[in-house]
Amino acid sequence: MDPQRFRDAYQKLQLLDDRMTYKVKPRPGGALTRPNPEQLEAAMRDLAGYTVELKEIVHELFLAIGGQAKA
C-alpha cells in the first residue's frame, strides 16, 4: 500500500464532503414546492459533478491500496 497516496485520496474525499455533500443530501421532510426546470438542472449538475469526483477518488484509493510505497 502507498500510504501517502492513500492520505492524499482521503484528503480529497474530505474536501469533497465539505464542499458538496450538503448540495446533494436530501433534506429532511422533503421540498414543499416543486422545483422549476432551472433548479432541477442545477441539482443535476451538482449531483453529476459529485458523482464523477467521487468515482475519481475511489479509483485513487484503489490505486493507493494496490500500490507500493515510494522509497
C-alpha positions in Angstrom: 0.0 0.0 0.0 1.1 3.5 -0.7 0.3 5.4 2.5 1.0 8.9 1.0 -1.3 8.3 -1.9 -3.9 6.9 0.4 -3.7 10.0 2.7 -4.0 12.3 -0.4 -7.1 10.4 -1.6 -8.6 10.6 1.8 -8.0 14.3 2.0 -9.7 14.8 -1.4 -12.7 12.8 -0.1 -12.9 15.1 3.0 -12.7 18.2 0.7 -15.5 16.8 -1.5 -17.6 16.1 1.6 -17.1 19.7 2.9 -17.7 21.3 -0.4 -20.6 19.3 -2.0 -22.4 16.9 0.3 -24.8 19.5 1.6 -25.9 20.1 -2.0 -26.8 16.5 -2.8 -28.0 15.3 0.5 -31.8 15.0 0.7 -33.4 17.5 3.1 -35.5 16.0 6.0 -39.2 16.3 5.2 -38.7 16.9 1.5 -39.5 20.0 -0.5 -42.7 21.9 0.0 -42.8 23.1 -3.6 -42.0 21.5 -6.9 -38.6 22.8 -8.3 -38.7 24.6 -11.6 -36.6 23.3 -14.6 -33.6 25.6 -13.8 -33.5 24.3 -10.2 -33.7 20.7 -11.4 -30.9 21.4 -13.9 -28.7 22.9 -11.2 -29.3 20.0 -8.9 -28.5 17.5 -11.7 -25.2 19.4 -12.4 -24.3 19.3 -8.7 -25.1 15.6 -8.5 -23.2 14.8 -11.7 -20.1 16.7 -10.5 -20.2 15.0 -7.1 -20.6 11.5 -8.7 -17.7 12.0 -11.1 -15.4 13.4 -8.4 -16.3 10.6 -6.0 -15.5 8.0 -8.7 -12.1 9.6 -9.3 -11.4 9.5 -5.5 -12.4 5.8 -5.2 -10.2 5.0 -8.2 -7.3 6.8 -6.5 -8.0 4.9 -3.3 -7.8 1.5 -5.1 -4.5 2.5 -6.7 -3.2 3.6 -3.3 -4.2 0.3 -1.7 -2.8 -1.8 -4.5 0.4 0.3 -5.0 3.8 0.1 -3.4 5.1 2.7 -1.0 7.5 5.1 -2.6 11.1 4.8 -1.3 
